[in-house]
């Protein structure tokens, strides 16, 4: 699954991998986003396409339609999202991307859970597939977005059995295109996913478990206990 991630660079550093200025309607902002511990239930910068142009909106991380009487969901499984009654409309018309530096997972080690930070080995941002309730610009606190997750493969299985669906920059751009429909989006997800051997991971401080904690120390490698 994906329950925490880091979104700390400037928006321009992420966007440089996806589009040029002509494709974006996003105000320039030189300040780093600086969120090293992004948690569900908060508003997150979400990238989507409207009228062939990319937009960046603060959107609630969690999905709870009006009839849902449980806590908001934060993830949708790749294997079923395209066909599920609940998520199919979002898959068809509400695809988006979250840019990040990496994500956190917790692993049982003895009687404790050890957090790990997972990122690309080449240092590039990760572009996580998301689906949500449009229009994103309204910023509803109820019907927000979910991160699409896939089964973990190769070494990542040692950390957790699920992981975010991370796409190549080109696949991420195609994923967001409004003219793309369900079956084509499934193909993009299948062929554009980045494999586990393109990631590395290291243990980090358990301070990341507290949502109010921030700062670069949360993603820094530590020596195991």
N, C-alpha and C positions, 0 to 999 in steps of 0.2 A: 504494500500500500504506500501511500505518500501522505504523511500527516504534518510534516514540517519541511521547509526549504529556505534557502538564502537567496535574496534578491537585493544585492548590495551595490552593484556598479551603477554608472549613469545609464539612463535609458538609451542614449546614443551609442554606448558601447555594445549594447545588445542588438539594437536595430541595425547596426552596421553590417551584420551577418545576413539580414533578411531583405532589406529594401533600400532604395535610394530616397532622397528627399521628395522627389516628385510623386512617390507612391504613398506618402504619409501625410496625414493631417494631425500632426502631433507637435505641440509647442516645444521649442528647444529648452532644455533644462540642464545646466552644467553640473548641478548638485547630484552626488551619488544618492541612490535610493536608500542605501544604508540599512536595509532590513536583513539581519542575519538570522532571524528566528521567526519566519512567517508562519502563523498558525491559523487553523480553521476558525471560522467565526469572525474574521477580520476582513476588511476590504483590501483587495490585491489588484495591482495593475495588470489588466488583462488585455491582450492584443487581439483585435478582430478586424475583419474587412467589412466596410460599408460603401457601396457604390464604387467598387474597385480601388478604394483607398484604405490604408491601414489607420485604425484609431486605437487609442490607448485610454481605457476607462478604469476607474477604481470600482471593482465589483466584489460583492460579498462571496467569500469562499464557503459554500454550503448550498444545498438545494433542498427546498421544502415547499412543494406546491401547496395550495390552499387546503387540499383535502388530506394532506399528510399530517398525522398526529404524533409523529416521533421526532427525535432530534434531527436536524438537517444532515443529509448525506454529504460526504466530502469526496468520495471516489466513485467511479463507474468502471465496471470491468469491460475491457476490450472485447472479450469473448461473447458478451451478451448485450452490450449497450446499443448496437445498431438495430437489434430486433425487439428489445424489451419495450413493453407498452409505455413504461414510464420514461425511458430515455430516448426512444426512437425519434420523437420530434426534435429533441435537442441535437441528436446526431445529424439529422437532416439539415437543420437550419441554424444551429447555435454552436458551431465549432469555433474554437479560439485557441490561442497559444499563451502559455505563461513562460516568460523567459526567467532564467535563474542561473545561479552559479553552481548549484548542486542541491541535493536533498539529504535529509536525515532518516536513518532507520535505527531501530533498537534491537539488539540481539541479547538473548538470555545467555549470561555467562556466570555459572555458579548460581548464587542466590540473588544476583543483581542483573539489571538490564544495562548493557553498555551501548551508548549511542555511537553511531558511525556517520561520517559525512562522506557522501558519494558524489563524485564529479568526473568530468571528462579528463582522460589522460593528457589530451593536447591543450588543456586549459581553456578551450572554447566554452561559451555558455551552453546550458542545456535548454532545449525548447520542448516543453511538456505539452502534450495534447490535452485540451480541455473541451468540455461541452457545457452549455448553459442556456439560460432563458433570456432570449432577446426581447426588447432592445437593451443592450448592455449599458448604454449611457444613462438609463434611468436609475441605476444603482440600487435596485430593490434589496432590502435586507432579508427577504424571504426566499425568493426564487433567484438564486445566484448561479454559481458554476460549480462543476466537479472536475477533478483531475482524472483522466483516463489511465487506468493501470493495466498492466499485462503480467503474465507469469514471468517470474525471474528465470534467467538462464545462466548457465556456466557458473562462474564463481560467485555471482550475486546471490545465488540460492543460499549460500552460507550465511548471508546477512538477513535476508527475508525472502519469502516465497512469492511476493508481489513487488512490482516496481512501477514507477511512472512510465508511460509510453513516451519516450524521448525520440524526437524526429530530427533528421538532418535539416539544415537551414532551408534547402529547396523544398523538402517534403513539408516542412512547417508552413512555408508560404502557400503551398498548394492546398494544404489542409484547411486554411482559412478562406479560400476562395468561395464566394457565395454561389457561383455557378456549379460548383462541384456538388454532386448528390451522394446519397447513401452508399451505393455499391462502389463508386469511385473512391469515396473516402475510406472505405474498407481496404481497398487496394493500396492507397497511400499509406495507411497505417501498417500494412503488411510489408511493403517494399521499402518504406522510408524510415523504419525504426532502426535505431542505433543499437548494435549488439553489445552484450555485456563486456566483451574484451576491449571495448573502447572506454571503459570506466576504471577508476581506481577508488579505493576507500581507505579511511583511517579512523581510528578511535578519537573521539573528542570528549570534552568535558561534560559531565552530567548536568552542568548548569543550563544546558540547552533545554532540559526538561521543564524549566520554569519559563512560561511564555513571556514574562516581562523582561527577561534577560536579553541583552543585545550586545553587539560588538564583534570584532573580528576574532577575538579569542574563542568564540563558540565554534568556529570551523577549523581552528588550528589543531594540528596533530598532537596528541599526548602520548605518553608512555603508558601501556596497559598496566593495570594494578598488579 
